[in-house]
Amino acid sequence: MERHRNLLIILTVVSLSLFLLLCSALYLYFRRRCAIRSRRSCEDSMEGKSFELVKVEAEELIVFPGCEHLSTKDILDAPGEVVGKSSYGTLYRATIRISDAGVMLLRFIHPTCSRRTRDVLTAIRLIGLMRHPNLVPLRALYVGLRGEKLFIYPYYAAGNLAQFLKEISAAGSSETKRWRIIYEISLGIARGLDHLHNSLQKPIIHGNLKSKNVLLGADLQPHLSDFGLHLFLSPSAAQEILEASAIQGYRAPELIKMKEANTKTDIYSFGIVLLELITLKDAPSCRLLVFDSKIYDTLSSEVVDNGGMDQNWSTEALLRCYQLAISCCSPSPALRPDIKLVIRKLEEIGCS
């Protein structure tokens, strides 16, 4: 009799334990479903003019110098507005309410377009720790429940180089004395690229250098943005960046797949940007100039008109810049100068 009673007790305890385990599993399952729905609802709301992320489980925040006190809550509670969109994500201007942050630029990458964090952790750390006067620093990286990522950068109110060049072009001949500033911008871009290519044992390839990815500080100092972004994207998303670069005129002719990008393909893109600076033409037009040997005809009359030139500059100096840009855009990668030679030639031109 005692034996049957003990057996009954054991069966009761086992049944109760199994019941509790089942309840716990169901609870965790439905809680995760609710979290995912919350995130999806949040992403839908981000398609409007402003956004506010919802905190969920399994978040991760990696902070770098300049944002040591930043928290997940600071990011998720930050009101913001859309300032740009692409096939792989959305760009926001957000106000983060902590004393050492302020207005920041947040690049949201869709989870379907993003590589797994553990697969790119080394690249994240390398890029997050890179600091140079001509690079946009990565301040932090937020990783959400489903693998979505928010890259946090400082915001530059002066806008990008493409906008600046349009303003100069629209202003006409009265603004041609800005060519000394344009030279300094060219040199700053080259120095930023040099840091990417030569400051580490293995070069960091920009992969998407263009005038829109050169942000200007209040003093018009250039800062390269989005360098190495292709490392964090899925192969298909990275390839879309390359295809867009080809349409815009910045892609080196030999570059077919983004994974094959190298320092020489970056140099080609730099050459196109340099042509934009010198000629005040857009990138597709500058790409056509690469195949045009009539240098004087391709330069705008404002550029070669000494009456509108900075007194420290000459037509000869600008033509030397033009020739340097053409050499950067050589169809043969082997004939393109490396970035250190580019800097040396620019410094020589500036001293002439």
C-alpha positions as CSV (number, residue, x, y, z in Angstrom):
1,M,0.0,0.0,0.0
2,E,2.8,2.3,0.9
3,R,4.5,1.5,-2.3
4,H,1.5,2.5,-4.4
5,R,1.2,5.8,-2.5
6,N,4.8,6.7,-3.2
7,L,4.3,5.9,-6.9
8,L,1.3,8.1,-7.0
9,I,3.2,11.0,-5.5
10,I,6.0,10.6,-7.9
11,L,3.6,10.5,-10.9
12,T,1.9,13.6,-9.6
13,V,5.2,15.5,-9.2
14,V,6.4,14.5,-12.7
15,S,3.0,15.5,-14.3
16,L,3.1,18.9,-12.5
17,S,6.7,19.5,-13.6
18,L,5.8,18.7,-17.2
19,F,2.8,21.0,-17.0
20,L,4.9,23.8,-15.7
21,L,7.6,23.3,-18.4
22,L,4.9,23.4,-21.1
23,C,3.4,26.6,-19.7
24,S,6.9,28.2,-19.6
25,A,7.6,27.2,-23.2
26,L,4.3,28.6,-24.3
27,Y,4.9,31.8,-22.4
28,L,8.3,32.3,-24.0
29,Y,7.0,31.5,-27.4
30,F,4.1,34.0,-27.3
31,R,6.4,36.6,-25.7
32,R,8.8,36.3,-28.6
33,R,6.0,36.5,-31.1
34,C,4.8,39.8,-29.5
35,A,8.3,41.2,-29.5
36,I,8.7,40.5,-33.2
37,R,5.3,42.0,-34.0
38,S,6.3,45.0,-32.0
39,R,9.5,45.4,-34.0
40,R,7.6,45.0,-37.3
41,S,5.1,47.6,-36.3
42,C,8.0,49.8,-35.4
43,E,9.6,49.4,-38.8
44,D,6.3,50.2,-40.5
45,S,6.1,53.5,-38.5
46,M,9.7,54.4,-39.6
47,E,8.5,54.8,-43.2
48,G,7.0,58.2,-42.2
49,K,8.6,61.4,-41.4
50,S,9.7,60.4,-37.9
51,F,10.5,57.3,-35.9
52,E,10.7,55.9,-32.4
53,L,12.1,52.4,-31.9
54,V,10.6,50.0,-29.4
55,K,12.9,48.2,-27.0
56,V,12.8,44.4,-27.3
57,E,14.8,41.5,-26.1
58,A,18.2,40.4,-27.4
59,E,19.5,43.9,-28.1
60,E,23.1,44.8,-28.3
61,L,24.9,48.1,-28.2
62,I,28.5,48.6,-29.2
63,V,29.9,52.0,-28.3
64,F,33.1,53.7,-29.4
65,P,35.1,56.8,-28.4
66,G,32.8,59.8,-28.2
67,C,29.7,58.0,-27.1
68,E,30.8,56.0,-24.0
69,H,27.8,57.1,-22.0
70,L,25.3,56.3,-24.8
71,S,22.6,53.7,-23.8
72,T,20.1,51.7,-25.7
73,K,17.3,53.8,-24.2
74,D,18.9,57.0,-25.5
75,I,18.8,55.6,-29.1
76,L,15.3,54.0,-28.9
77,D,13.8,57.1,-27.4
78,A,15.4,59.5,-29.9
79,P,12.9,61.4,-32.1
80,G,14.1,61.8,-35.6
81,E,13.3,62.4,-39.3
82,V,14.1,60.7,-42.5
83,V,16.8,62.4,-44.6
84,G,17.5,59.6,-47.1
85,K,16.5,56.1,-48.3
86,S,18.1,53.3,-50.2
87,S,17.3,49.7,-51.1
88,Y,19.0,48.4,-48.0
89,G,18.0,50.9,-45.4
90,T,17.0,54.4,-44.2
91,L,19.0,57.4,-43.0
92,Y,17.7,59.5,-40.1
93,R,18.6,62.7,-38.4
94,A,17.9,62.1,-34.7
95,T,18.3,64.1,-31.5
96,I,19.9,62.0,-28.8
97,R,19.4,63.7,-25.5
98,I,22.7,63.2,-23.8
99,S,25.3,65.9,-23.2
100,D,28.1,64.4,-25.4
101,A,25.9,63.4,-28.4
102,G,23.2,65.8,-29.5
103,V,22.1,65.6,-33.2
104,M,23.3,62.4,-34.8
105,L,23.0,60.6,-38.1
106,L,21.5,57.1,-37.8
107,R,21.8,54.6,-40.7
108,F,19.2,51.8,-40.4
109,I,20.0,48.6,-42.2
110,H,17.2,46.1,-42.9
111,P,17.9,42.7,-41.3
112,T,17.5,41.0,-44.7
113,C,20.3,43.2,-46.1
114,S,22.6,42.8,-43.1
115,R,25.2,40.2,-42.4
116,R,25.3,38.5,-38.9
117,T,27.0,40.6,-36.3
118,R,29.4,37.8,-35.2
119,D,30.6,37.4,-38.8
120,V,31.6,41.1,-39.1
121,L,32.6,41.9,-35.5
122,T,36.3,42.3,-36.4
123,A,35.4,44.8,-39.2
124,I,33.0,46.7,-36.8
125,R,35.8,47.1,-34.2
126,L,38.3,48.2,-36.8
127,I,36.0,50.8,-38.3
128,G,34.6,51.9,-35.0
129,L,38.1,52.7,-33.7
130,M,39.3,54.6,-36.8
131,R,39.8,58.3,-36.1
132,H,41.1,60.9,-38.5
133,P,40.2,64.6,-39.2
134,N,38.9,63.6,-42.6
135,L,36.8,60.6,-41.7
136,V,33.2,60.4,-40.2
137,P,33.7,58.5,-37.0
138,L,31.4,55.6,-36.1
139,R,30.1,56.4,-32.6
140,A,28.0,53.3,-31.9
141,L,26.2,50.4,-33.4
142,Y,22.8,49.1,-32.2
143,V,21.8,45.6,-33.1
144,G,18.1,44.7,-32.7
145,L,16.2,41.4,-32.1
146,R,16.1,40.3,-35.8
147,G,19.5,41.5,-36.8
148,E,18.6,45.0,-37.9
149,K,21.3,47.5,-37.3
150,L,21.6,51.2,-36.5
151,F,24.9,52.8,-37.2
152,I,25.3,56.0,-35.2
153,Y,27.4,58.9,-36.6
154,P,27.8,62.6,-35.9
155,Y,25.6,64.9,-38.0
156,Y,27.2,67.5,-40.2
157,A,24.8,70.4,-40.8
158,A,26.8,71.8,-43.7
159,G,25.7,69.0,-45.9
160,N,27.7,67.0,-48.5
161,L,30.1,67.9,-51.2
162,A,27.5,67.2,-54.0
163,Q,25.3,69.9,-52.6
164,F,28.2,72.3,-52.1
165,L,29.3,71.9,-55.7
166,K,25.7,72.6,-57.0
167,E,25.7,75.8,-54.9
168,I,29.0,77.0,-56.5
169,S,27.8,76.1,-60.0
170,A,24.5,77.9,-59.5
171,A,26.3,81.0,-58.1
172,G,28.1,81.6,-61.3
173,S,31.4,83.5,-61.9
174,S,31.1,85.5,-58.7
175,E,31.9,82.4,-56.7
176,T,34.9,81.2,-58.7
177,K,37.3,82.5,-56.1
178,R,36.4,79.5,-54.0
179,W,38.9,77.3,-55.9
180,R,41.4,77.5,-53.1
181,I,38.7,76.0,-50.9
182,I,38.0,73.3,-53.5
183,Y,41.7,72.5,-53.5
184,E,41.8,72.1,-49.7
185,I,38.7,69.8,-49.9
186,S,40.5,67.7,-52.6
187,L,43.5,67.3,-50.3
188,G,41.4,66.5,-47.3
189,I,39.5,63.7,-49.2
190,A,42.9,62.3,-50.3
191,R,44.2,62.3,-46.7
192,G,41.1,60.6,-45.4
193,L,41.5,57.9,-48.1
194,D,45.2,57.6,-47.3
195,H,44.3,56.8,-43.6
196,L,41.9,54.1,-44.8
197,H,44.4,52.5,-47.1
198,N,47.6,52.8,-45.0
199,S,46.9,53.2,-41.3
200,L,46.4,49.5,-40.7
201,Q,48.2,46.4,-41.7
202,K,45.4,45.6,-44.1
203,P,43.7,48.4,-46.1
204,I,40.1,49.4,-45.3
205,I,38.5,49.8,-48.7
206,H,35.9,52.6,-48.9
207,G,33.9,50.9,-51.6
208,N,31.5,53.7,-52.3
209,L,33.4,56.9,-52.6
210,K,31.3,59.7,-54.2
211,S,30.6,63.4,-53.6
212,K,27.5,62.6,-51.7
213,N,29.6,60.5,-49.3
214,V,31.8,63.5,-48.5
215,L,30.3,65.4,-45.6
216,L,31.5,69.0,-44.9
217,G,32.1,70.4,-41.5
218,A,31.3,74.0,-40.5
219,D,34.7,75.0,-41.8
220,L,34.2,73.1,-45.0
221,Q,36.6,70.4,-43.9
222,P,35.7,67.2,-45.8
223,H,34.9,63.9,-43.9
224,L,34.5,60.6,-45.8
225,S,31.3,58.8,-44.8
226,D,30.1,55.2,-45.3
227,F,33.6,53.8,-45.7
228,G,33.6,50.0,-45.4
229,L,29.8,49.9,-45.2
230,H,29.7,47.1,-47.8
231,L,31.5,44.8,-45.3
232,F,28.3,44.8,-43.1
233,L,25.9,44.1,-46.0
234,S,24.7,40.9,-47.5
235,P,26.4,40.1,-50.9
236,S,23.2,41.1,-52.8
237,A,22.9,44.4,-51.0
238,A,26.6,45.2,-51.4
239,Q,26.2,44.4,-55.1
240,E,23.3,46.9,-55.4
241,I,25.6,49.6,-54.1
242,L,28.1,48.8,-56.8
243,E,25.5,48.8,-59.5
244,A,24.3,52.2,-58.3
245,S,27.9,53.4,-58.3
246,A,28.2,52.3,-62.0
247,I,25.1,54.3,-63.0
248,Q,26.3,57.4,-61.1
249,G,29.7,57.2,-62.8
250,Y,32.0,56.3,-59.9
251,R,32.7,52.6,-60.5
252,A,36.0,51.5,-61.9
253,P,35.5,49.7,-65.2
254,E,37.2,46.5,-64.1
255,L,35.2,46.2,-60.9
256,I,32.4,43.6,-61.4
257,K,31.7,42.3,-57.9
258,M,31.9,44.4,-54.7
259,K,34.0,41.7,-53.0
260,E,36.8,42.5,-55.6
261,A,37.0,46.2,-54.6
262,N,40.5,47.3,-53.7
263,T,42.6,50.4,-53.3
264,K,42.9,50.9,-57.0
265,T,39.1,51.0,-57.5
266,D,38.9,53.5,-54.7
267,I,41.5,55.6,-56.5
268,Y,39.3,55.6,-59.6
269,S,36.4,56.9,-57.6
270,F,38.6,59.6,-56.1
271,G,39.6,60.6,-59.6
272,I,35.9,61.1,-60.6
273,V,35.3,63.2,-57.4
274,L,38.4,65.3,-58.2
275,L,37.0,65.9,-61.7
276,E,33.7,67.0,-60.2
277,L,35.6,69.5,-58.0
278,I,37.6,70.9,-60.9
279,T,35.0,71.0,-63.6
280,L,31.8,71.6,-61.6
281,K,30.2,68.9,-63.8
282,D,28.3,65.9,-62.4
283,A,30.0,62.4,-62.1
284,P,28.5,60.9,-65.3
285,S,29.8,63.9,-67.3
286,C,33.2,63.6,-65.6
287,R,33.4,59.9,-66.6
288,L,33.0,61.0,-70.2
289,L,35.8,63.5,-69.7
290,V,38.2,60.6,-69.0
291,F,38.0,59.6,-72.6
292,D,38.3,63.2,-73.9
293,S,41.8,64.5,-74.7
294,K,40.7,68.1,-75.2
295,I,41.6,69.4,-71.8
296,Y,40.9,73.1,-72.5
297,D,37.5,72.3,-74.0
298,T,36.3,70.2,-71.1
299,L,37.2,72.7,-68.4
300,S,34.5,75.2,-67.9
301,S,35.3,78.8,-68.9
302,E,35.0,79.9,-65.2
303,V,37.8,77.6,-64.2
304,V,40.4,78.8,-66.8
305,D,39.4,82.4,-66.6
306,N,42.1,84.2,-64.6
307,G,39.8,87.1,-64.0
308,G,37.8,85.0,-61.6
309,M,40.6,82.9,-60.2
310,D,42.0,83.1,-56.7
311,Q,45.1,85.2,-56.8
312,N,47.1,82.2,-55.4
313,W,46.0,80.0,-58.2
314,S,46.7,79.7,-61.9
315,T,45.3,78.0,-64.9
316,E,48.4,75.8,-64.9
317,A,47.7,74.6,-61.4
318,L,44.2,73.6,-62.2
319,L,45.2,71.8,-65.4
320,R,47.8,69.9,-63.3
321,C,44.9,68.9,-61.0
322,Y,42.9,67.8,-64.0
323,Q,45.8,65.7,-65.3
324,L,46.1,64.1,-61.9
325,A,42.4,63.2,-61.9
326,I,42.7,61.7,-65.4
327,S,45.6,59.5,-64.2
328,C,43.5,58.3,-61.2
329,C,40.9,57.2,-63.7
330,S,43.2,55.3,-66.0
331,P,41.5,52.2,-67.5
332,S,44.5,50.2,-66.4
333,P,44.5,49.8,-62.5
334,A,48.3,49.4,-62.7
335,L,48.7,52.9,-64.1
336,R,46.7,54.6,-61.4
337,P,48.8,56.3,-58.7
338,D,48.5,55.2,-55.1
339,I,47.0,57.6,-52.7
340,K,50.3,58.7,-51.2
341,L,51.6,59.8,-54.6
342,V,48.2,61.6,-55.2
343,I,48.8,63.6,-51.9
344,R,52.4,64.4,-52.9
345,K,51.3,65.7,-56.3
346,L,48.5,67.7,-54.8
347,E,50.8,69.3,-52.2
348,E,53.3,70.2,-55.0
349,I,50.4,71.8,-57.0
350,G,49.4,73.8,-53.9
351,C,52.9,75.1,-53.4
352,S,53.3,76.1,-57.1
